[in-house]
Amino acid sequence: MSDPITDHIQHLRRDRYSSATIAERARILRTLPDPIGMDREATQAWWETRQTRADGSPRAASSLSGEASHVREFWRWCRRADLLDHNPADWLPKVRQAKTMAVSVSEADLYAIIQDADPHMRRMIALAAMAGLRSSEVAGVRWEDVDRANGVLWVRGGKGGKDRSVPLSAGLLAELGTPASGPIIGRPMTAKAVSMAIGRHMRAHDVDLTAHKLRSRYATRFIAATGDAVAAAKVLGHSDLSSILRYAVASGDTMRRGAEAAGRIG
């Protein structure tokens, strides 16, 4: 009998899921004691093991929610493949996450972290903050993807395996520097390595945020400048508006202009 996890991962590859998603899905599924034979008791017992880290500290709700989503999608696939007649994820409790205000890196913090960065780190930060790329996309960009003639940066194999183009700004080109060959960030890196490297650099400069907040900065600035959430979703590689609006931070200037407009009669 074939391994259902292996078959599922092959299915994800055929559907062109990102390598980062596939790796994370496989990692989580391999913790299941019996992927297609778990009853309610076994499923809930497995879930209990996911509540804490190796050092005994509690896991973040966002991490738990992500794991629940991965196993739920796996078991849905198992049902479609006639391997199960139910979804064991229905026995998992709902993960409640606190609703927090969206945050992006400030312009002052961006200036500080990008000015004191070596060329490779500077490019990582610029691609995230000034082109809106995910860490996995930053890792994959090569110099050949910078199309100066057409004024676009080609993002190959983004989320869902989709290609897209991002307009090249003069500011981004300046930060990327002199063209070369191979990976723009200097060497092959995984998405996690890029994210962790940027995070360490930010914390070293007293900016207690993640690499993803650089992408949020791009979304915020784009929407504030254009008022076009549809275009923002397209350039950021989102298939729907709900995703882009979830982490775009309302611009103070935009809100002020809105308030002034609403405060006028006629």
C-alpha positions as CSV (number, residue, x, y, z in Angstrom):
1,M,0.0,0.0,0.0
2,S,1.4,3.4,-0.9
3,D,2.1,6.0,1.7
4,P,-0.8,8.6,1.8
5,I,1.4,11.4,2.9
6,T,3.8,10.8,0.1
7,D,0.9,10.6,-2.4
8,H,-0.5,13.9,-1.0
9,I,2.9,15.7,-1.3
10,Q,3.1,14.5,-4.9
11,H,-0.3,15.9,-5.5
12,L,0.8,19.3,-4.0
13,R,3.8,19.3,-6.3
14,R,1.6,18.6,-9.4
15,D,-0.6,21.5,-8.3
16,R,2.5,23.7,-8.1
17,Y,2.3,24.6,-4.4
18,S,5.3,26.5,-3.2
19,S,8.3,24.5,-1.9
20,A,7.9,26.2,1.5
21,T,4.3,25.1,1.9
22,I,5.1,21.6,0.8
23,A,8.0,21.3,3.3
24,E,5.8,22.6,6.1
25,R,2.9,20.4,5.2
26,A,5.2,17.3,5.1
27,R,6.8,18.2,8.4
28,I,3.5,18.5,10.2
29,L,1.9,15.4,8.6
30,R,4.9,13.3,9.7
31,T,4.0,13.9,13.3
32,L,0.6,12.1,12.9
33,P,0.9,8.7,14.5
34,D,-1.5,7.1,12.0
35,P,-2.5,9.5,9.2
36,I,-5.6,7.7,8.0
37,G,-6.5,5.5,11.0
38,M,-6.9,8.0,13.8
39,D,-10.1,8.0,15.9
40,R,-11.4,10.9,18.0
41,E,-9.3,9.9,21.0
42,A,-6.1,9.6,19.0
43,T,-6.7,12.8,17.1
44,Q,-7.3,14.8,20.3
45,A,-4.3,13.1,21.9
46,W,-2.1,14.2,19.0
47,W,-3.4,17.7,19.2
48,E,-2.4,17.8,22.9
49,T,1.2,17.1,21.9
50,R,1.2,20.1,19.6
51,Q,0.3,22.6,22.4
52,T,3.8,23.2,23.7
53,R,7.4,23.5,22.4
54,A,10.2,21.1,23.2
55,D,11.1,23.4,26.2
56,G,7.6,23.2,27.6
57,S,6.6,26.8,26.6
58,P,3.2,27.2,25.0
59,R,2.9,27.4,21.2
60,A,1.5,30.6,19.6
61,A,-2.1,30.4,18.5
62,S,-1.1,31.4,15.0
63,S,1.3,28.3,14.8
64,L,-1.4,26.0,16.1
65,S,-4.0,27.4,13.6
66,G,-1.5,26.8,10.8
67,E,-1.0,23.2,11.8
68,A,-4.7,22.5,12.1
69,S,-5.1,24.0,8.6
70,H,-2.4,21.7,7.2
71,V,-3.9,18.5,8.6
72,R,-7.4,19.5,7.7
73,E,-6.5,20.0,4.1
74,F,-4.6,16.6,4.1
75,W,-7.7,14.8,5.4
76,R,-9.9,16.6,2.9
77,W,-7.7,15.2,0.2
78,C,-7.9,11.8,1.8
79,R,-11.7,12.0,1.5
80,R,-11.6,12.9,-2.1
81,A,-9.2,10.0,-2.7
82,D,-11.7,7.7,-0.9
83,L,-9.1,6.9,1.8
84,L,-11.5,8.3,4.5
85,D,-15.2,8.7,4.9
86,H,-14.8,11.6,7.4
87,N,-12.4,14.4,8.3
88,P,-10.7,13.8,11.7
89,A,-10.0,17.5,11.9
90,D,-13.6,18.0,12.8
91,W,-12.6,16.6,16.2
92,L,-10.1,19.4,16.8
93,P,-11.1,22.4,18.8
94,K,-11.2,25.8,17.2
95,V,-8.1,27.8,17.7
96,R,-8.9,31.3,18.9
97,Q,-6.5,34.0,17.8
98,A,-6.5,37.5,19.3
99,K,-7.4,40.1,16.7
100,T,-4.6,42.5,16.6
101,M,-4.1,45.7,14.7
102,A,-2.0,45.3,11.5
103,V,1.5,46.6,11.8
104,S,4.1,47.4,9.2
105,V,7.7,48.6,9.5
106,S,7.9,52.4,9.9
107,E,9.8,54.5,7.4
108,A,12.3,55.5,10.0
109,D,13.0,51.9,11.0
110,L,13.3,50.9,7.3
111,Y,15.9,53.6,6.7
112,A,17.8,52.5,9.8
113,I,17.9,48.8,8.9
114,I,18.6,49.3,5.2
115,Q,21.4,51.8,5.6
116,D,23.4,49.6,8.0
117,A,23.1,46.4,5.9
118,D,25.7,44.6,3.8
119,P,24.8,44.4,0.1
120,H,23.1,41.0,0.2
121,M,21.0,42.0,3.3
122,R,20.2,45.3,1.7
123,R,18.8,43.5,-1.3
124,M,16.7,41.1,0.8
125,I,15.2,44.1,2.7
126,A,14.6,46.0,-0.5
127,L,12.9,43.2,-2.3
128,A,10.5,42.7,0.7
129,A,9.8,46.3,1.5
130,M,10.0,47.9,-1.9
131,A,8.7,45.1,-4.1
132,G,6.5,43.3,-1.7
133,L,8.1,39.9,-2.1
134,R,7.6,37.0,0.3
135,S,10.7,35.5,1.9
136,S,10.3,32.5,-0.4
137,E,10.2,34.8,-3.4
138,V,13.2,36.8,-2.2
139,A,15.1,33.6,-2.0
140,G,14.3,32.7,-5.6
141,V,15.0,36.0,-7.4
142,R,17.9,35.9,-9.8
143,W,19.6,38.8,-11.6
144,E,18.1,37.6,-14.9
145,D,14.6,38.3,-13.4
146,V,15.3,42.1,-13.3
147,D,13.9,43.2,-16.7
148,R,15.2,46.8,-16.9
149,A,14.0,47.1,-20.5
150,N,10.4,46.6,-19.6
151,G,10.7,48.0,-16.1
152,V,9.5,44.9,-14.3
153,L,10.9,42.3,-11.8
154,W,9.7,38.8,-12.7
155,V,8.7,36.7,-9.7
156,R,9.0,33.0,-10.7
157,G,7.0,30.3,-8.9
158,G,5.3,32.5,-6.3
159,K,2.6,31.3,-4.0
160,G,0.6,28.6,-5.7
161,G,3.4,28.2,-8.3
162,K,2.3,31.3,-10.1
163,D,4.5,33.8,-11.9
164,R,3.9,37.5,-11.8
165,S,5.6,40.8,-12.6
166,V,6.3,43.6,-10.2
167,P,6.9,47.1,-11.5
168,L,10.5,48.3,-10.9
169,S,10.9,51.6,-9.1
170,A,13.9,53.8,-9.3
171,G,14.3,53.4,-5.5
172,L,14.4,49.6,-5.7
173,L,16.9,49.6,-8.6
174,A,19.1,51.9,-6.6
175,E,19.1,49.5,-3.6
176,L,19.7,46.4,-5.8
177,G,22.9,48.0,-7.1
178,T,25.1,46.8,-9.9
179,P,23.7,43.8,-11.8
180,A,25.5,40.5,-11.7
181,S,24.5,36.9,-12.2
182,G,22.9,34.2,-10.2
183,P,20.8,34.8,-7.0
184,I,20.3,38.5,-6.2
185,I,20.9,37.8,-2.5
186,G,24.3,36.3,-3.3
187,R,23.8,32.6,-2.6
188,P,21.0,30.0,-2.6
189,M,18.9,30.3,0.6
190,T,15.7,28.7,1.8
191,A,12.6,30.9,2.6
192,K,13.1,30.2,6.3
193,A,16.8,31.2,6.2
194,V,15.9,34.5,4.5
195,S,13.1,35.2,7.0
196,M,15.4,34.4,9.9
197,A,18.3,36.5,8.6
198,I,16.1,39.5,8.0
199,G,14.5,39.1,11.5
200,R,17.9,38.9,13.2
201,H,19.1,42.0,11.4
202,M,16.0,43.9,12.3
203,R,16.2,42.9,16.0
204,A,19.9,43.9,16.0
205,H,18.7,47.4,15.2
206,D,15.9,47.4,17.8
207,V,13.2,46.8,15.3
208,D,11.1,44.0,16.9
209,L,9.2,43.0,13.8
210,T,9.3,40.1,11.3
211,A,10.4,40.1,7.7
212,H,6.7,39.9,6.7
213,K,6.1,43.4,8.0
214,L,8.3,44.7,5.3
215,R,5.9,43.2,2.8
216,S,3.1,44.8,4.8
217,R,4.9,48.2,4.3
218,Y,4.7,47.7,0.6
219,A,1.0,46.9,0.6
220,T,0.3,49.9,2.8
221,R,2.3,52.4,0.7
222,F,0.9,51.0,-2.6
223,I,-2.8,51.3,-1.5
224,A,-2.2,54.8,0.1
225,A,-0.7,56.0,-3.1
226,T,-3.1,54.5,-5.6
227,G,-6.3,53.7,-3.6
228,D,-6.5,50.6,-5.7
229,A,-6.7,47.4,-3.6
230,V,-7.3,45.3,-6.7
231,A,-4.0,46.4,-8.2
232,A,-2.3,45.9,-4.9
233,A,-3.6,42.3,-4.6
234,K,-2.4,41.6,-8.1
235,V,1.1,43.0,-7.7
236,L,1.5,41.2,-4.3
237,G,0.3,37.9,-5.8
238,H,-3.0,37.5,-3.9
239,S,-6.0,35.9,-5.5
240,D,-8.6,37.9,-3.5
241,L,-8.9,41.2,-1.7
242,S,-9.5,39.8,1.8
243,S,-5.8,38.7,2.0
244,I,-4.3,42.0,1.0
245,L,-6.6,44.1,3.2
246,R,-5.8,41.9,6.2
247,Y,-2.3,43.3,6.6
248,A,-2.3,46.6,4.8
249,V,-2.1,49.3,7.5
250,A,-4.3,52.3,7.1
251,S,-2.1,55.3,6.3
252,G,-2.5,58.3,8.6
253,D,-2.3,60.7,5.7
254,T,-5.0,58.8,3.8
255,M,-7.3,58.7,6.8
256,R,-6.7,62.5,7.3
257,R,-7.7,63.2,3.7
258,G,-10.7,61.0,4.1
259,A,-11.8,62.7,7.3
260,E,-11.4,66.1,5.6
261,A,-13.5,65.0,2.7
262,A,-16.2,63.6,4.9
263,G,-16.1,66.8,7.0
264,R,-17.1,69.0,4.1
265,I,-20.7,69.6,3.1
266,G,-21.2,69.8,-0.7
